[in-house]
Amino acid sequence: MQTVTSIKKDERYDDKIPSDYLYYQVTLETSPGQGMFEITTSFHMKSGNVSIENESVSRINRYNDDPACVAGTHPELLYYCVCF
């Protein structure tokens, strides 16, 4: 990871979840490749646990041919990989 560009409380879940959870939306930039990602995390206030589901990770900038080396063998990694 290179830079966390923003962290904000995600209020979409406030009336839909138990009150002992908080949700945050984190935006970060990775290096190499300057991938920009948005991640929704849950924080359980009683235990202090932070959870990230794979489905909550979104690449928000274009990745073009960056992950070409894994496209045929590991397509599930297309959002995350940079090939050199």
Secondary structure, DSSP 8 states (H G I E B T S, - for coil): --EEEEEEE-GGGTTTS-TTEEEEEEEEE-TTT--EEEEEEEEETTT--EEEEEEEEEE-S--TTTTGGGTTT-GGGTTT----
